[in-house]
Amino acid sequence: MAKIQPNKIQKGSKYSNILFLHLFFMLTIVHAQEIDSSRVNVRVNQKKEKKKKQRKVRLPKIDLSHWKVTLPVVNEHGKPYEIEPPAILDYATNPIAQPYMYLDDRKGAIVFHAMPTESKTANTKYTRSELREQMVPGDNNTNWTFADGAYMKGKIAMEASTKDEEGKYHRTIIMQIHGRLTNEQRDRIGQKDNNAPPILKIYWDNGKIRVKTKVLKDLNASDDEILHEDAWDNDEGFNFEQRVDFNRFILEVKVSKGKMIIILNGTEYKVYESIHMQRWGVFENYFKAGNYFQSRDEGSFSKVRYYHLEIKH
């Protein structure tokens, strides 16, 4: 019968103790790491929840107290629905305005949404979600001349636009200077309303910015004769070189006696300074900004974002 040696028992027992201590130590470390990791995850999740709760609301830099809006929806009289100041200041909660003029507080912009509807103003087949300047809130009869001087600046982006059957994006007018007859001029030429042609139309045209203005058909026409809309014709138009596509861009319009300047992104300029601009001085004017959609195609629409809009006189 073999004898058990005490030394071997002691050695085996010693190694078992060491192994046990080692395993216990490792398990303790792993458990501590798991606890630490869970604490980190809790902290990360808490930060994410806090971020969600504290999401920054961005607002556009636009004072609407001197603008009214025309929307692509009709009122109870079958006319385009308009909202004047001070009611326009509550556009974001106005259920009639919300589908066509609404706040995007993630982008910090007002979105103007237009599509073909029966909401058409006089002398046009197109619809609009567009602002009209009112120097005196609620009053269309106080306007300005080129001699008075005027300035408009906007930070804009095309958010979305449909395409026509040729694959080109539908055009929209994003800024205007519109002429207007005074009551005295209207009565003198026997016109039924105060409407006069727009001296400036700025288009978003398939990703580029296109400018259109007016020229006299007869430079020898009298001051009364040029008050009639048919005394004026469209010019050939001008395209800025740089593409804006669906990116943000800045447009500026500067007006003074006999002169009009359009600036794109502070780098490209188009200057109009001619006999046509000088003769235009007989008209009063007002600014327009937004989305005057230039299509009647079924299912077509566009959305224009305005981040910033300012006017000075």
C-alpha positions as CSV (number, residue, x, y, z in Angstrom):
1,M,0.0,0.0,0.0
2,A,1.4,3.3,-1.1
3,K,2.1,5.9,1.6
4,I,0.8,9.5,1.2
5,Q,3.6,12.1,1.5
6,P,2.7,15.1,3.6
7,N,4.8,17.5,1.6
8,K,2.9,16.8,-1.6
9,I,-0.4,17.4,0.2
10,Q,0.8,20.8,1.5
11,K,2.1,21.8,-2.0
12,G,-1.2,20.8,-3.7
13,S,-3.2,22.7,-1.0
14,K,-1.0,25.7,-1.5
15,Y,-1.5,25.8,-5.3
16,S,-5.3,25.4,-4.8
17,N,-5.4,28.3,-2.5
18,I,-3.4,30.5,-4.9
19,L,-5.7,29.5,-7.8
20,F,-8.8,30.2,-5.8
21,L,-7.5,33.6,-4.8
22,H,-6.6,34.4,-8.4
23,L,-10.0,33.5,-9.6
24,F,-11.7,35.4,-6.9
25,F,-9.6,38.5,-7.7
26,M,-10.4,38.3,-11.4
27,L,-14.1,37.9,-10.8
28,T,-14.1,40.9,-8.5
29,I,-12.4,43.0,-11.2
30,V,-14.9,41.9,-13.8
31,H,-17.8,42.6,-11.5
32,A,-16.4,46.0,-10.7
33,Q,-15.9,46.7,-14.4
34,E,-19.5,45.7,-15.2
35,I,-20.8,48.0,-12.4
36,D,-18.6,50.8,-13.7
37,S,-19.8,50.2,-17.3
38,S,-23.4,50.2,-16.3
39,R,-22.9,53.5,-14.5
40,V,-21.3,55.0,-17.6
41,N,-24.2,53.7,-19.8
42,V,-26.6,55.3,-17.3
43,R,-24.8,58.6,-17.5
44,V,-24.7,58.5,-21.3
45,N,-28.4,57.7,-21.5
46,Q,-29.1,60.5,-19.0
47,K,-27.1,62.9,-21.2
48,K,-29.0,61.8,-24.3
49,E,-32.3,62.3,-22.6
50,K,-31.3,65.7,-21.3
51,K,-30.2,66.7,-24.8
52,K,-33.5,65.6,-26.3
53,K,-35.3,67.7,-23.7
54,Q,-33.1,70.7,-24.2
55,R,-33.2,70.7,-28.1
56,K,-32.5,74.2,-29.2
57,V,-35.3,75.9,-31.0
58,R,-34.1,78.1,-33.9
59,L,-36.1,81.0,-35.0
60,P,-35.8,83.0,-38.3
61,K,-34.5,86.5,-38.2
62,I,-37.6,88.0,-39.8
63,D,-39.8,90.9,-38.4
64,L,-43.2,90.3,-39.9
65,S,-44.8,93.5,-38.5
66,H,-44.5,95.2,-41.9
67,W,-45.5,92.4,-44.2
68,K,-48.8,90.8,-45.2
69,V,-49.0,87.3,-46.8
70,T,-51.0,86.0,-49.7
71,L,-51.7,82.2,-49.5
72,P,-52.6,79.6,-52.2
73,V,-56.0,79.1,-50.6
74,V,-59.2,81.0,-51.1
75,N,-61.3,82.9,-48.5
76,E,-65.1,82.8,-48.1
77,H,-65.4,85.2,-51.1
78,G,-63.3,83.0,-53.4
79,K,-60.4,85.4,-53.3
80,P,-56.8,84.6,-52.2
81,Y,-56.5,84.4,-48.5
82,E,-54.4,87.2,-47.0
83,I,-53.1,87.8,-43.4
84,E,-52.1,91.3,-42.5
85,P,-50.2,92.6,-39.4
86,P,-50.7,92.1,-36.5
87,A,-52.4,88.8,-37.2
88,I,-49.5,87.5,-39.3
89,L,-47.3,87.5,-36.2
90,D,-49.3,84.4,-35.1
91,Y,-48.8,82.6,-38.5
92,A,-47.2,79.6,-36.7
93,T,-50.4,78.7,-34.9
94,N,-52.8,79.8,-37.6
95,P,-54.5,76.6,-39.0
96,I,-55.2,78.3,-42.3
97,A,-51.6,79.5,-42.8
98,Q,-49.9,76.3,-41.4
99,P,-49.9,74.2,-44.6
100,Y,-48.5,77.1,-46.7
101,M,-46.4,79.3,-44.3
102,Y,-44.9,77.5,-41.4
103,L,-42.0,77.6,-38.9
104,D,-39.2,75.1,-39.3
105,D,-37.6,75.5,-35.8
106,R,-34.9,73.0,-36.6
107,K,-33.6,75.0,-39.5
108,G,-34.5,78.4,-38.1
109,A,-36.6,79.3,-41.1
110,I,-40.1,80.2,-42.4
111,V,-41.1,77.8,-45.1
112,F,-43.3,79.1,-48.0
113,H,-45.2,76.3,-49.7
114,A,-47.1,76.9,-52.9
115,M,-48.8,74.7,-55.5
116,P,-51.4,75.2,-58.2
117,T,-54.8,76.1,-56.7
118,E,-57.7,78.4,-57.5
119,S,-56.2,81.1,-55.3
120,K,-55.0,83.5,-58.1
121,T,-54.6,87.2,-57.9
122,A,-55.5,89.6,-60.7
123,N,-53.5,89.4,-64.0
124,T,-51.9,86.0,-63.3
125,K,-52.7,82.3,-63.6
126,Y,-50.1,81.3,-60.9
127,T,-50.5,81.0,-57.1
128,R,-48.3,82.1,-54.3
129,S,-47.3,81.9,-50.7
130,E,-45.7,85.3,-50.7
131,L,-45.1,88.3,-48.5
132,R,-46.0,91.9,-49.5
133,E,-44.3,94.8,-47.9
134,Q,-46.5,97.3,-46.0
135,M,-44.6,100.4,-44.9
136,V,-47.6,101.2,-42.7
137,P,-49.0,97.9,-41.3
138,G,-52.3,97.1,-42.8
139,D,-52.1,99.8,-45.5
140,N,-51.2,99.2,-49.1
141,N,-51.3,102.9,-50.0
142,T,-48.0,104.0,-48.5
143,N,-45.1,102.9,-50.7
144,W,-41.7,104.2,-51.9
145,T,-40.0,105.5,-55.1
146,F,-36.6,104.9,-56.4
147,A,-35.6,108.4,-55.4
148,D,-36.5,107.5,-51.8
149,G,-34.1,104.5,-51.9
150,A,-34.7,101.0,-50.6
151,Y,-32.8,97.9,-49.6
152,M,-33.8,94.3,-49.1
153,K,-31.7,91.3,-48.0
154,G,-32.7,87.7,-47.6
155,K,-31.0,84.4,-46.7
156,I,-32.8,81.7,-48.6
157,A,-32.8,78.1,-49.7
158,M,-35.0,76.0,-52.0
159,E,-36.2,73.1,-49.8
160,A,-38.0,71.1,-52.4
161,S,-39.3,71.4,-56.0
162,T,-41.0,69.1,-58.4
163,K,-39.9,68.6,-62.0
164,D,-41.7,69.2,-65.3
165,E,-42.1,66.5,-68.1
166,E,-38.6,67.5,-69.5
167,G,-36.9,66.8,-66.2
168,K,-36.3,70.4,-65.2
169,Y,-37.3,71.8,-61.8
170,H,-40.3,74.1,-61.8
171,R,-39.4,77.7,-61.5
172,T,-40.5,80.0,-58.7
173,I,-40.1,83.8,-58.1
174,I,-38.5,84.4,-54.7
175,M,-38.1,88.2,-54.7
176,Q,-39.8,91.1,-56.4
177,I,-40.1,94.8,-56.6
178,H,-43.6,95.6,-57.8
179,G,-44.8,98.9,-59.2
180,R,-48.0,100.6,-58.0
181,L,-50.0,103.5,-59.3
182,T,-51.0,106.2,-56.8
183,N,-54.7,106.9,-56.6
184,E,-54.2,110.1,-58.5
185,Q,-52.3,108.3,-61.3
186,R,-54.9,105.6,-61.4
187,D,-57.7,108.1,-61.8
188,R,-55.8,110.2,-64.3
189,I,-55.4,107.3,-66.8
190,G,-58.8,105.8,-66.1
191,Q,-57.5,102.5,-64.7
192,K,-59.8,100.4,-62.5
193,D,-57.1,99.5,-59.9
194,N,-53.7,100.6,-58.7
195,N,-51.8,97.7,-60.4
196,A,-48.5,98.5,-62.2
197,P,-45.9,96.1,-63.6
198,P,-43.1,94.6,-61.5
199,I,-39.7,96.2,-62.2
200,L,-37.9,93.2,-60.7
201,K,-38.5,89.5,-60.6
202,I,-35.8,87.2,-59.2
203,Y,-36.3,83.5,-60.0
204,W,-35.0,80.3,-58.6
205,D,-34.6,78.6,-62.0
206,N,-33.4,75.0,-62.1
207,G,-30.8,75.6,-59.5
208,K,-29.6,79.1,-60.7
209,I,-30.7,82.6,-59.9
210,R,-32.3,84.5,-62.8
211,V,-33.2,88.2,-62.9
212,K,-35.8,89.8,-65.0
213,T,-36.7,93.5,-65.3
214,K,-38.7,95.8,-67.6
215,V,-37.8,98.1,-70.5
216,L,-39.9,100.8,-72.2
217,K,-41.2,99.9,-75.7
218,D,-41.0,103.6,-76.7
219,L,-38.4,105.8,-75.0
220,N,-40.3,108.9,-76.3
221,A,-43.5,108.0,-74.5
222,S,-44.9,110.6,-72.1
223,D,-45.0,110.3,-68.3
224,D,-48.7,109.5,-68.5
225,E,-48.3,107.0,-71.3
226,I,-45.7,105.0,-69.4
227,L,-48.1,104.5,-66.5
228,H,-49.9,101.9,-68.6
229,E,-48.7,98.3,-68.2
230,D,-48.6,97.7,-72.0
231,A,-46.0,100.5,-72.3
232,W,-43.4,98.1,-70.8
233,D,-41.8,94.9,-72.1
234,N,-39.7,92.2,-70.5
235,D,-36.0,92.4,-70.9
236,E,-33.9,89.4,-72.0
237,G,-33.1,88.4,-68.5
238,F,-29.8,87.7,-66.7
239,N,-28.4,84.6,-65.0
240,F,-25.9,84.7,-62.2
241,E,-22.9,82.4,-62.9
242,Q,-22.8,80.5,-59.6
243,R,-25.3,77.7,-58.9
244,V,-27.2,77.7,-55.7
245,D,-29.2,74.5,-56.2
246,F,-30.7,73.5,-52.8
247,N,-28.1,75.3,-50.7
248,R,-28.4,78.5,-48.7
249,F,-27.7,81.7,-50.5
250,I,-27.9,85.5,-49.8
251,L,-29.7,87.9,-52.1
252,E,-29.5,91.7,-51.8
253,V,-31.4,94.4,-53.7
254,K,-30.3,98.0,-53.6
255,V,-32.4,100.7,-55.2
256,S,-31.6,104.4,-55.6
257,K,-32.6,107.1,-58.1
258,G,-32.3,105.7,-61.6
259,K,-30.4,102.6,-60.4
260,M,-31.0,99.0,-59.2
261,I,-28.3,96.5,-58.0
262,I,-28.8,92.8,-57.3
263,I,-26.1,91.0,-55.4
264,L,-25.7,87.2,-55.0
265,N,-23.7,85.9,-52.0
266,G,-21.7,89.2,-51.9
267,T,-19.6,88.2,-54.9
268,E,-21.7,88.6,-58.0
269,Y,-23.4,91.9,-59.0
270,K,-25.9,92.9,-61.6
271,V,-26.3,96.6,-62.1
272,Y,-29.2,98.3,-63.9
273,E,-28.6,102.0,-64.6
274,S,-30.2,103.2,-67.8
275,I,-33.0,105.4,-69.2
276,H,-35.4,102.6,-68.4
277,M,-34.5,102.8,-64.7
278,Q,-34.7,106.6,-64.8
279,R,-38.2,106.6,-66.4
280,W,-39.4,104.1,-63.8
281,G,-39.1,106.8,-61.2
282,V,-42.7,107.8,-61.9
283,F,-44.0,104.7,-60.0
284,E,-44.3,103.9,-56.4
285,N,-43.1,100.5,-55.4
286,Y,-43.1,97.7,-52.7
287,F,-41.0,94.6,-52.0
288,K,-42.3,91.1,-52.2
289,A,-40.6,87.9,-50.9
290,G,-41.5,84.2,-50.6
291,N,-42.7,81.7,-53.2
292,Y,-44.6,82.8,-56.3
293,F,-44.8,79.4,-58.0
294,Q,-44.6,79.4,-61.8
295,S,-46.4,76.2,-62.8
296,R,-49.9,74.8,-63.2
297,D,-48.7,71.2,-63.7
298,E,-50.8,68.8,-61.8
299,G,-49.1,67.6,-58.6
300,S,-46.4,70.3,-58.8
301,F,-45.2,72.3,-55.8
302,S,-42.2,74.0,-54.3
303,K,-41.1,74.9,-50.8
304,V,-38.8,77.9,-50.2
305,R,-37.1,78.5,-46.8
306,Y,-36.4,82.1,-45.6
307,Y,-33.9,82.2,-42.7
308,H,-33.4,86.0,-42.7
309,L,-35.3,88.9,-44.3
310,E,-34.8,92.6,-43.8
311,I,-35.7,95.8,-45.5
312,K,-34.5,99.4,-45.1
313,H,-35.6,102.8,-46.4
